[in-house]
């Protein structure tokens, strides 16, 4: 067969066929619809960088991550409204945040297993349907208990969607752009912090907190339409059985990669969870000023996320190590600049950039190491990030309870980042010692 042709074992209807369909390598439309190559994987380097199809796929996934990110974080700005309407205290309303996080952690493996045999497009459509339903239930929940249950339902799709979506994103682009594709999908999550949360909070404060959840459900409907229109048809599910995938996930390099993800997230949330009191009590900013500083932080997240994608495609583990070193340095610097508003704002922007520059490379690392179970590993790594969120917040609370000042919290984040750096160096060393296949 000439080099200008490739094989496809899926017909246009997505059924297995003994007859091999041939097409010129320069034409990608059939393969975008089919989504598979002769080895059963999605298209990788066969997609042309000039082809618009993969851009639409990434746009749909980014829209979904924007909606999911908005519903995850917007509740933090609506706690007084929710508490007042449902007759609970603000700390009790704050447990809605914890309930969502636990829904992500436990829902990720359950839904990953439930959708393991589904064609990837159908799996993503099912997950976004759960998202829409969960947010609609939040909007009509008549009591605190039912709202908590609705939040958990909405959270169930979080880890699985980001996990499957990250694998799909990495496999509809040329191979040299895989980490950048994951970063572009996660751009929706960072923009949710910059745009979705402030606007969602303003909407809830003006028209009631239920209006915010109706708006998020409407975003979900738009996302479902985009996924239906733009995702490749007949993307095959992971072929390995669940037991084989579980054995893959039990490998030391996979577990090590997930541990690094936990530590990276814990480093961020050990400080970010308490950033408002840090800024108000140490930097002496007003609550209104804190809101705008968080927007600056969100811009740092967005730019760092995009930069991390490029670094991951360049040299993955050396980039992770370099970013961890930068993160430790910025957190140490924050202990010096936090008392001067202008310097503190600049440091917070840099902190957001370097902290989120780790996300897409670490996600890519897990997918690479768990090649026999990429969807499940990618999903579980989202659970690892959320476990780090909870662990970091708990570590910060524990430190404050035992007398650590708000101004010293960045040292806790730096310490957790140092642990992440140590395990990253270990992983890179093991890579270099591993025998190279002939």
Residue pairs with C-beta under 8 A, 6 or more apart in sequence:
1 7
3 25
4 24
4 25
4 26
5 22
5 23
5 24
5 25
6 22
6 23
6 25
6 31
6 37
6 38
6 46
7 20
7 21
7 22
7 37
7 38
8 20
8 21
8 22
8 23
8 30
8 31
8 34
8 36
8 37
8 38
9 16
9 17
9 20
9 21
9 36
9 38
9 40
10 16
10 17
10 21
10 34
10 35
10 36
10 234
10 236
11 17
11 19
11 21
11 34
12 21
12 30
12 33
12 34
14 34
14 119
14 233
14 234
21 30
23 30
23 31
25 46
26 48
28 43
28 46
28 47
28 48
28 51
28 53
29 53
31 37
31 43
31 46
31 47
32 43
32 47
32 51
32 53
32 54
32 172
32 232
33 232
33 233
33 234
34 232
34 233
34 234
35 42
35 43
35 120
35 121
35 172
35 232
35 233
35 234
35 235
35 236
36 42
36 43
36 234
36 235
36 236
37 43
37 44
37 46
40 236
40 239
41 171
42 120
42 168
42 171
42 172
42 232
42 235
42 236
43 171
43 172
44 171
44 173
44 174
44 175
44 178
45 174
45 175
45 176
47 53
47 54
47 172
47 173
47 174
48 174
49 174
49 177
53 172
53 230
53 232
54 172
54 173
54 181
56 229
56 230
57 168
57 169
57 172
57 230
57 231
57 232
58 169
58 172
58 173
58 181
58 184
58 185
59 226
59 230
60 223
60 226
60 227
60 229
60 230
60 231
61 165
61 168
61 169
61 184
61 185
61 188
62 184
62 185
62 186
62 187
62 188
63 188
63 219
63 222
63 223
63 226
64 124
64 128
64 131
64 161
64 165
64 188
64 223
64 226
64 227
65 162
65 165
65 185
65 186
65 187
65 188
65 189
65 192
66 188
66 189
66 191
66 192
66 196
66 219
67 131
67 188
67 192
67 196
67 216
67 219
67 220
67 223
68 131
68 157
68 158
68 161
68 162
68 188
68 189
68 192
69 188
69 189
69 190
69 191
69 192
69 193
69 196
70 192
70 196
70 197
70 200
70 216
70 219
71 131
71 135
71 138
71 154
71 213
71 216
72 100
72 155
72 158
72 192
73 192
73 193
73 196
73 197
74 196
74 197
74 200
74 201
74 204
74 212
74 216
75 82
75 96
75 97
75 100
75 151
76 97
76 197
77 197
77 198
77 200
77 201
77 204
78 200
78 201
78 204
78 205
78 209
78 212
79 90
79 93
79 94
79 96
80 90
80 93
81 204
81 205
81 208
81 209
82 88
82 93
82 96
82 147
82 209
83 89
83 90
83 92
83 93
85 208
85 209
86 93
86 143
86 144
86 147
87 144
88 144
92 144
93 144
95 148
96 147
96 148
96 151
98 390
99 148
99 151
99 152
99 155
100 151
100 152
100 154
100 155
100 158
101 155
101 386
101 389
101 390
102 152
102 155
102 390
103 151
103 152
103 153
103 154
103 155
103 156
103 158
104 155
104 156
104 158
104 159
104 382
104 383
104 386
105 159
105 383
105 386
105 387
105 390
107 152
107 155
107 156
107 157
107 158
107 159
107 160
108 158
108 159
108 160
108 163
108 379
108 380
108 382
108 383
108 386
109 159
109 376
109 379
109 380
109 383
110 156
111 127
111 130
111 156
111 157
111 159
111 160
111 379
112 159
112 160
112 163
112 164
112 375
112 376
112 379
112 380
113 242
113 376
115 123
115 126
115 127
115 160
115 164
115 237
116 237
116 238
116 242
116 245
116 375
116 376
117 237
118 126
118 237
119 234
119 235
119 236
119 237
120 164
120 167
120 168
120 231
120 235
120 236
120 237
120 375
121 227
121 231
121 232
121 233
121 234
121 235
123 160
123 164
123 237
124 161
124 164
124 165
124 168
124 227
124 231
125 224
125 227
125 228
127 157
127 160
127 161
127 164
128 157
128 161
128 220
128 223
128 224
128 227
129 224
130 153
130 154
130 156
130 157
131 154
131 157
131 161
131 220
131 223
132 217
132 220
132 221
132 224
133 153
134 150
134 151
134 153
134 154
134 155
134 156
134 157
135 150
135 154
135 213
135 214
135 216
135 217
135 220
136 213
136 214
136 217
137 146
137 149
137 150
137 153
137 154
138 147
138 150
138 151
138 154
138 210
138 213
139 210
139 211
139 213
139 214
139 217
140 210
141 147
141 149
141 150
158 382
158 386
159 379
159 380
159 382
159 383
159 386
160 379
160 382
162 185
162 186
162 378
162 379
162 382
163 375
163 376
163 377
163 378
163 379
163 380
163 381
163 382
164 375
164 378
164 379
165 185
166 182
166 185
166 363
166 367
166 378
167 367
167 374
167 375
167 378
168 231
168 235
169 181
169 182
169 184
169 185
170 178
170 179
170 181
170 182
170 364
170 367
171 178
172 181
172 232
173 180
173 181
176 313
177 313
178 312
178 313
178 364
179 308
179 309
179 310
179 311
179 312
179 313
179 316
179 360
179 361
179 364
180 306
180 309
180 310
180 312
180 313
180 360
181 309
182 309
182 312
182 360
182 363
182 364
183 305
183 306
183 308
183 309
183 310
183 312
183 359
183 360
184 306
184 309
186 305
186 356
186 359
186 360
186 363
187 302
187 305
187 306
189 305
190 298
190 301
190 302
190 305
190 356
191 298
191 302
193 294
193 297
193 298
193 301
194 295
194 298
194 299
194 301
194 302
198 291
198 295
200 212
200 215
200 216
201 212
203 211
203 212
203 215
204 210
204 211
204 212
237 375
238 245
238 373
238 374
238 375
238 376
240 248
240 372
240 373
244 372
244 373
245 372
245 373
245 376
246 373
248 254
248 370
248 371
248 372
248 373
248 377
249 255
249 370
249 373
249 376
249 377
249 380
251 369
251 370
253 369
253 427
253 430
254 366
254 369
254 370
254 377
256 423
256 426
256 427
256 430
257 362
257 365
257 366
257 369
257 381
257 427
258 366
258 380
258 381
258 384
259 384
259 423
260 320
260 362
260 365
260 420
260 423
260 424
260 427
261 362
261 363
261 366
261 381
261 384
261 385
261 388
262 384
262 385
262 387
262 388
262 391
263 388
263 416
263 417
263 419
263 420
263 423
264 324
264 355
264 358
264 359
264 362
264 385
264 388
264 417
264 420
265 384
265 385
265 386
265 387
265 388
265 389
265 391
265 392
266 388
266 389
266 391
266 392
266 395
266 416
267 327
267 331
267 355
267 388
267 392
267 413
267 414
267 416
267 417
267 420
268 355
268 388
268 389
268 392
268 413
269 388
269 389
269 390
269 391
269 392
269 393
269 396
270 392
270 393
270 395
270 396
270 399
270 409
270 412
270 413
270 416
271 278
271 331
271 334
271 392
271 396
271 409
271 410
271 412
271 413
272 392
273 392
273 393
273 396
273 397
274 396
274 400
274 406
274 409
275 290
275 294
275 297
275 348
276 287
276 290
277 406
278 338
278 406
278 407
278 409
279 285
279 289
279 290
279 293
279 344
280 286
280 287
280 290
281 406
282 338
282 339
282 406
282 407
283 338
283 339
283 340
283 341
283 344
284 341
285 293
285 341
293 344
293 345
293 348
296 345
296 348
296 349
296 352
297 348
297 349
297 351
297 352
298 352
299 349
299 352
300 348
300 349
300 350
300 351
300 352
300 353
300 356
301 352
301 353
301 355
301 356
302 356
303 353
304 352
304 353
304 354
304 355
304 356
304 357
305 356
305 357
305 359
305 360
307 353
307 357
308 319
308 323
308 356
308 357
308 358
308 359
308 360
308 361
309 360
309 361
311 319
311 322
311 323
311 357
311 361
312 319
312 320
312 360
312 361
312 364
316 361
316 364
316 365
316 368
317 365
317 424
317 427
317 428
317 431
318 428
319 361
320 358
320 361
320 362
320 365
320 424
321 421
321 424
321 425
321 428
323 354
323 357
323 358
323 361
324 358
324 417
324 418
324 420
324 421
324 424
325 421
326 354
327 351
327 354
327 355
327 358
327 414
327 417
328 414
328 417
328 418
328 421
330 347
330 350
330 351
330 354
331 351
331 410
331 411
331 413
331 414
331 417
332 410
332 411
332 414
333 347
334 344
334 347
334 348
334 351
334 410
335 407
335 408
335 410
335 411
337 343
337 344
337 346
337 347
338 344
338 347
338 407
338 410
339 407
359 385
362 381
363 378
363 381
365 427
366 377
366 378
366 380
366 381
367 374
367 377
367 378
369 377
370 376
370 377
370 378
392 413
392 416
395 412
395 416
396 409
396 412
399 408
399 409
399 412
400 406
400 409
404 412
